[in-house]
Amino acid sequence: MEFLPIFLDLKGQKVVIVGGGRIASRKAALVHSAGAKIVVVSPRCGEAMHTWLAENQRCSWVAENFAAPHLEGASLVIAATDDAGVNHAVYDAAKARGLPVNVADQPHLCSFILPAIVDRSPAVIAISTGGRSPILARYLKAKLEQFLPFGLGTITGLLGRWREGVKQAIVDERSRKRFWERLIDGPIGEAALSGHTEKADAMIATALQSHAESSGKVYIIGAGPGNPELLTIRAQRLLQRADVVLYDRLVGREILSLCRREARLIFVGKRASLHYKTQAQTEALMVKLAKQGLRVARLKGGDPFVFGRGGEECQTLRAEGIDYEVVPGISAANGASAYAGIPLTHRDHTHGVSYVSGDAIASPVLCKALVASAQTLVVYMGLSKAGELAANLQSAGMSADMPVAVVSAGTTVAQQTVVSTLDHLERDIHAAQLPSPALLIVGSVVSLREQLNWLEERGGIEAEQVFSTPDAMIGREAA
Ligand SMILES: C[S@@+](CC[C@H](N)C(=O)[O-])C[C@H]1O[C@@H](n2cnc3c(N)ncnc32)[C@H](O)[C@@H]1O
């Protein structure tokens, strides 16, 4: 960094502006807006400077050629004349007195530069290109002007007013930081941004009161079927805020890379080479972390409420009095069927779909009911018992030539799909050596894949749908 950005308090300070032209008048106005006393030194002044001097207080004009004694008592000096010799003399005199000096458009004669400014006072954003390109600085300023709400000043004022009160009410620094983050991002911030200052003040008082009793919060988040592009915006936003992330086996590194850099990542799934936690241990951990006041993201493959134990976890949190939110994810059935080109319902085939687990099909009663319903069946966790499932469905009256699709690693670059029939299912799965996770889609809708297989026709998942995994992820796992 060539220049250190600092913000100077110039209230009541003498600032000398050498020059009486348009540029000098602009500099005078800028410095004056920070509360400085302006002394303009120039034998002549142009119209812009005359007008400015006439309209403002805390400024005076010394109608003389510049001389070093003019800098007596000054805190800052700016030269903006069209005479290179005068500019140089100002620079030398200021340097000799140890004063910060800026010569307009002469970066080599500047000990400080004036940045482009986005003014949402009391919030101010300064932009510098190190004196290289004022045009680029102005371009960046215009971009920021568009992006930053005008109410930013109001919210800054609110934060300033409550800073001390919040510090006293929330002693723990991390909790205080979270309180502020939530406040800025939430309804209080909204109220302030839209200019409802009194309402925002009342809301912050209430929030502070309830914070005194509050613990952390658990977000039970569906990570979708594997392709990171299928994560919801809500999920992504919450991962950016979580203090701790408890994640399952089916959550890929690409999705974990979206977590906040400082977040602690804890693997709680089942994986041969790593420790794993039982469901009871995972729930106990969630409770413990939330009671420490942390924001916990419980990240699960697919949707938390579809074979995801999300319901059980909510029951535990409720029993412990812990605040929680459930963020839906795209379930494997939806993701895999879409990427395999198999609609789960179709007016010419079936009007319903049932999601069942592989275990459920072991029950002859349930099997009979499922077959009688003539719905598409999506079987989760059924790959290793596919032969048994096929036999049970046939015993319950399903035709041996009913089409079945097996989709492995659906929605990811590794997706494989095998289409078979009930009577050949076990043989075809064995021949294809499909890895898990995989699900089975049983029903005549599977025959539509011949027409609707958009993904393979296009040659697979598009490049923009494949995330790269930043190296930064490596080493962030903690058991
Ligand atoms: C414990 S369940 C979790 C289901 C998850 N909550 C959901 O909504 O998709 C795990 C099973 O989901 C299925 N599954 C998950 N992700 C999958 C994927 N990408 N492709 C195919 N099946 C998947 C497999 O049947 C796997 O055994």
The ligand as a Tripos MOL2 file, in Angstrom:
@<TRIPOS>MOLECULE
LIG
   27    29     1     0     0
SMALL
NO_CHARGES

@<TRIPOS>ATOM
      1 C1        -30.1260  -40.5000    4.5500 C.3       1 LIG1
      2 S1        -30.8490  -40.2520    2.9860 S.3       1 LIG1
      3 C2        -30.8370  -38.5280    2.9020 C.3       1 LIG1
      4 C3        -31.8360  -38.0090    1.9350 C.3       1 LIG1
      5 C4        -31.7920  -36.5000    1.8400 C.3       1 LIG1
      6 N1        -32.2560  -35.8950    3.0530 N.3       1 LIG1
      7 C5        -32.6120  -35.9870    0.6650 C.2       1 LIG1
      8 O1        -33.5840  -35.2580    0.8530 O.co2     1 LIG1
      9 O2        -32.2170  -36.2890   -0.4640 O.co2     1 LIG1
     10 C6        -29.5560  -40.7510    1.9280 C.3       1 LIG1
     11 C7        -30.0720  -41.3290    0.6380 C.3       1 LIG1
     12 O3        -30.4940  -40.2990   -0.2330 O.3       1 LIG1
     13 C8        -30.2540  -40.6990   -1.5690 C.3       1 LIG1
     14 N2        -29.3730  -39.7180   -2.1770 N.ar      1 LIG1
     15 C9        -28.8140  -38.6370   -1.5790 C.ar      1 LIG1
     16 N3        -28.1220  -37.9100   -2.4660 N.ar      1 LIG1
     17 C10       -28.2350  -38.5330   -3.6400 C.ar      1 LIG1
     18 C11       -27.7470  -38.2790   -4.9390 C.ar      1 LIG1
     19 N4        -26.9950  -37.2250   -5.2080 N.pl3     1 LIG1
     20 N5        -28.0900  -39.1290   -5.9320 N.ar      1 LIG1
     21 C12       -28.8610  -40.1960   -5.6820 C.ar      1 LIG1
     22 N6        -29.3380  -40.5000   -4.4770 N.ar      1 LIG1
     23 C13       -29.0410  -39.6850   -3.4760 C.ar      1 LIG1
     24 C14       -29.6150  -42.0850   -1.5190 C.3       1 LIG1
     25 O4        -30.6540  -43.0240   -1.6350 O.3       1 LIG1
     26 C15       -29.0310  -42.0900   -0.1480 C.3       1 LIG1
     27 O5        -28.8600  -43.4070    0.3260 O.3       1 LIG1
@<TRIPOS>BOND
     1     1     2 1
     2     2     3 1
     3     2    10 1
     4     3     4 1
     5     4     5 1
     6     5     6 1
     7     5     7 1
     8     7     8 2
     9     7     9 1
    10    10    11 1
    11    11    12 1
    12    11    26 1
    13    12    13 1
    14    13    14 1
    15    13    24 1
    16    14    15 ar
    17    14    23 ar
    18    15    16 ar
    19    16    17 ar
    20    17    18 ar
    21    17    23 ar
    22    18    19 1
    23    18    20 ar
    24    20    21 ar
    25    21    22 ar
    26    22    23 ar
    27    24    25 1
    28    24    26 1
    29    26    27 1
@<TRIPOS>SUBSTRUCTURE
     1 LIG1         1 GROUP 0 **** ****
